[in-house]
Amino acid sequence: MRERLKEVAVVGERFEIRPLLAALSAAEGRVAVLFLSENAGAGGQTDDPLNLAALETVLHGGWAFRLNPVEMPAKDSAAALLRF
């Protein structure tokens, strides 16, 4: 996974590692793939911004994955591969 993300960075695709901006991008329909850490958010509450980001990503045709923290592409609770 990390190797693929390094390749993405090299070819100029957009990658967001700041959780709040990843969530805002999801709401705008800009997230192609969202990665969430298993320990992210407020226990899966529906009003949790990262849970909403996952929903928005899927509703806009993207993919959302929950990963073990050591598998995260960035050392934060969320990361997103952006469409544009």
C-alpha positions in Angstrom: 0.0 0.0 0.0 2.7 2.5 1.0 4.6 1.7 -2.2 1.6 2.5 -4.3 1.1 5.8 -2.5 4.7 6.7 -3.2 4.0 6.0 -6.9 0.9 8.1 -6.7 2.9 11.0 -5.3 5.5 10.7 -8.1 3.0 10.9 -10.9 1.4 14.0 -9.4 -1.9 12.6 -8.1 -3.3 14.4 -5.0 -3.0 12.9 -1.6 -4.4 14.5 1.6 -3.1 13.4 5.0 -4.8 16.0 7.2 -7.9 14.4 8.6 -10.1 17.5 8.6 -9.2 18.4 5.0 -9.7 14.8 3.9 -13.2 15.0 5.5 -14.0 18.3 3.7 -12.8 16.8 0.4 -15.0 13.8 0.9 -18.0 16.1 1.4 -17.1 17.8 -1.9 -17.0 14.5 -3.7 -13.2 14.8 -4.3 -12.1 11.6 -2.5 -11.4 8.5 -4.7 -10.0 6.4 -1.8 -10.3 7.2 1.9 -8.1 5.4 4.5 -9.2 5.5 8.2 -7.3 4.2 11.1 -9.1 1.6 13.2 -8.6 3.8 16.3 -9.9 7.0 14.5 -13.0 8.9 15.4 -15.5 8.7 18.2 -16.4 5.0 18.3 -18.4 4.9 15.0 -20.9 7.5 16.0 -22.9 8.7 13.0 -22.0 12.3 13.6 -18.3 11.6 13.8 -16.6 13.7 11.0 -14.5 10.7 9.9 -17.5 8.4 9.7 -19.3 11.0 7.7 -16.3 11.3 5.4 -16.4 7.6 4.8 -20.1 7.8 4.0 -19.6 10.8 1.7 -16.7 9.0 -0.1 -18.9 6.0 -0.9 -21.9 8.0 -1.8 -19.7 9.9 -4.4 -18.5 6.6 -5.9 -15.2 6.3 -3.9 -13.8 3.6 -1.7 -13.3 3.7 2.1 -11.1 1.4 4.0 -10.4 1.0 7.8 -6.8 0.0 8.4 -4.7 -1.1 11.3 -2.7 2.0 12.4 0.6 0.5 11.3 -0.8 0.0 7.8 -1.9 3.6 7.4 -0.2 5.4 4.5 0.3 8.4 6.8 0.8 8.6 10.6 -2.6 10.1 11.2 -6.2 9.0 11.7 -7.2 9.6 8.0 -5.7 10.0 4.6 -7.3 10.4 1.2 -6.4 9.9 -2.4 -8.1 12.8 -4.2 -9.7 12.7 -7.6 -8.9 16.3 -8.3 
